[in-house]
Amino acid sequence: MRKLKKYSLIAMLCLVGILRAQDFHLSLYDAAPLFLNPAMTGLVDGKMRFHAHYRNQWNAVAYKPFTTALVSFDIPKGKWGYGGQISNMRAGFGNYNVFQALASVSYAVPLDKNRYHNLSLGLQGGFTQKRIEYQILSFDNQWSTQDGGSFNSSINNNEKFQGQAQFQEVVNFGALYYYGKQQSRINPFLGLSAFNLTRPKETFYGSDNRLPMRFYAHAGVRINVSELLYFTPKVLFYNQGNITQQTIAVDAGYFFKGERFYALAGFIVRPNDASIAYIGFRKDNYIAKLGYDFNQSSLKGTSKARGAFEISLTYMGKKSKNQDVKNCPRL
């Protein structure tokens, strides 16, 4: 019972951090393009793209693990891209839930006559619903020393909640440069994105607490070693309020001619937080990745390095014969 109480306390501390500090995030961040940068909407080597993503975190320490589910769809139409994304994050014993629905549009233009250097600008808009079942939570002033000590829900928690749910408007913006020459030995890319541009009010208490803007800067270069092998070293910088995070990663892909598919693998490091490894494949119009977070934070001793698993699935529709779409094949 003591161990269960300890793990429940850890889960509640993590929940408080989510409520006050930052939006949820993914380790396989660029597998979900509309989540990373609105400018990536419609940048697909095909006539459409459908993506599904799932993450399960803190299963080793939390009574109820934190889960993230996401689906998106986007299509290219000439220089324009159109799409949408629906995501849901659920965290902790109080069933804290974040549901978000977004529409996304982008516009891509070549920067040179050969159409190798390209710039894409994207915009997203929609809403977020945040909900918590505070009635099932326990607070410090509800602790009773009777019978060895326990939380007594009949004691007034003295909290001034003004409702279980709230809605927030969402406006996001992104820009992306990429070098799209298929035959090139190297293909660099650089993206910037900003989320929560209107800084919507975020409170269950009626206060004027504002959600901080979230910023991403991501960059990398695909290095085509041969027709069969490539590497992509990349970095991601994340900032929201007083939270700053860096991610360093390298992707690799090898093409098996006989079976006609790519074997994929990668390693990702978030210093003082987690090390992530993933494997996957790409065959025909399908891409699948499975990753695992090895916890390296201050919870490492309790979690025994167990963090999260994550899976992503992508389907891209085949091009029509006469389609002329500038895509971003090296991301």
Secondary structure, 3 states (H helix, E strand, C coil): CHHHHHHHHHHHHHHHHHHHCCCCCCCCHHHCHHHHCHHHCCCCCCCEEEEEEEEEECCCCCCCCEEEEEEEEEEEECCEEEEEEEEEEEECCCCEEEEEEEEEEEEEEECCCCCCEEEEEEEEEEEEEEECCHHHCCCHHHEECHHHCEECCCCCCCCCCCCCEEEEEEEEEEEEEEECCCCCCEEEEEEEEEECCCCCECCCCCCCCECCCEEEEEEEEEEECCCCEEEEEEEEEEEECCEEEEEEEEEEEEEECCCCEEEEEEEEEECCCEEEEEEEEEECCEEEEEEEEEECCCCHHHHCCEEEEEEEEEEEECCCCCCCCCCCCCC
